[in-house]
Amino acid sequence: MTLERRARIDWAEFESGPYAVAALSALGKAVDDSGLDRSITELIKVRASQLNGCAFCLQFHLNNSRKLLIAPANIDLVATWREVGAFSAGARAALVWTEALTLMSLQPATDAVYAGLRTQFSEIASLATSVSAINAWNRTAGALRFAPPIPANRLAERALA
């Protein structure tokens, strides 16, 4: 039995609000302006959205990842990134950091995780902001149950399955 979840607030209604989208978008813009590689920040957003179970953000960032031409293997395997050799050392460090910050209620981010991140990046504050921003979006979109932005061609494929 499949339960279809209905949006509590439609995305368009939320987007028309005066402050929340602007505040959350400002965090994203700060990360974009930091010079971090967009493929790394999109993988961060995909992974955090998987961990948080946010269908809207996951689909949104899968769509963005494809538009940025991130390697399909990286997009497809980000949930199991530890098990495959498809990710660079920088991507692996960013994914460890993402998991540590996203799941910090279970266990704090360790000094070892931080040290590993420092070997790959100088933009630590921007990486932390990227993870924080997507976690805020996940909690907002997940709680309000925004419908995932499934591309029209994907809906057609699903109808044929």
N, C-alpha and C positions, 0 to 999 in steps of 0.2 A: 504494500500500500504506500503510495506516494502522497505526502502532504505538501500542497503548494502554499507557500507563505506569501501573504499579501503585504505590500508595503504599508508601513504605518504612516509614513509621510512620503509623498511622491518626490522624486529628485527635483522636478521643476519647482515645486512649492518650496523646498528647502533652499534651492539655488536663488530664489527670489528674495529670501530673507536678507536683511541689510548687513549683517556683521559676520556670521559664522563662516560663510564661504570665503569672504575676504581675508579673515584671520588665518584660516587653514591654508588658503592659497598663498598668503605671504610667506609662510614657512617653506612651502614648496619652491617659491621664487628665490628665497634666500639660498636654498640648496642648489638650485639651478645656476644661480649667479656665482656660486663658490668655485666653479671650475671642476667639480667632480665629474668623472666620466658618466654620461647619462645611462650607459648600459649597466654600470654598477648600481646606480640609484634605482633603475627599473627592476633589477633583480632583487634588490633590497625590498622594494614595494611588493613584488610578487611573493617573496618568501614570507614576509610579515603577514600579508593578507591570507596566505595559506594557513599559517599558524593560528591566526585569529578567526578563521572560518568566515571571512567577509567575501561573499560571492560578488558583490558589486565592485569592490576595489580589486579583487583578483582578476575579474574579467577586464576591467578598465586598464589595468597595468599589463595584462597579457596582450591586449590590443596595442597599447603603446610600445611594448617590446617588439612586436612584429613590425610596427611602423618604423622603428629605429633600426630594423634589420639585425637585431640581436640573433646570434646563431640559433637556429631552431632547436638543436640539441640542448643548449643552455636553457631555453625557455621550457622545453618539455621535461627536463630532468632536474629543475631547481629544487623540487621537493626531496629529491634523493641525491643531492649534490655531493655528499660525502662518499658515495659509492661509485662515482664515475670520475674519470680524468678529464672531463670537458671544461673544467673551470680553472681560470688562472689563479695564481697565488693571491692576487689582490681580491678577486671575486670571492675566493674561499674565506679570506680574512673578514671581508665585509659581511658574508653570510653568517659566520660565527658570531660576529658582533650583533647582527640583526637578531639572531636567535637569543643571544644573551640578554639583550635589552627588552625584547618582546616578552620573554619568559622570566623576567627578573623577579616576579612574585614567587616563583618556584625556587630560584637560586640566584644570588647576586652575580653580576658580571665580574668575573675574576680578574686578577692582575695578569694572569697568563693570557687570557683573551685580549686584554688591552695591549699587552706587550706584542702579541702577534699582529694586532692591527697596526701598531706603530711601525712595524718593520715594512709595511706596505703603503702606508698613507701618512701624510702630514696634516690632512684636513679632518682631524678627529672630531672637532666640534660640528663640522658640516655633516659627517657621517652620523653622529648622534642625533642631530636635528632631522636628518632624513628618516631615520628609524622612528623618532618621536612623532614626526608629522604623519607618517603612514599609520602608526598605531592610533593616533587621534582620529584620522579619517576612518579607519576600520571600526573603531568603537562607535562613531557617529553613524556611518552607513550601515553597519551591522545591526545596531540597536533600532534604527528606523526602517530597516529592511528595504533599502533601495533595490529596485530591480536591476540585475546585472545588464550592462550594455552589450548584449550579444550581437555581433555583426550580422547583418542580413544574410550574407552568404553562409554563415554558420547555422542560422536558423533553418535555412533551406536544406542543408546537409542533415540536420537533426530530423527534419520532417521525412527525409528519405530512409532514415535508419529504421 
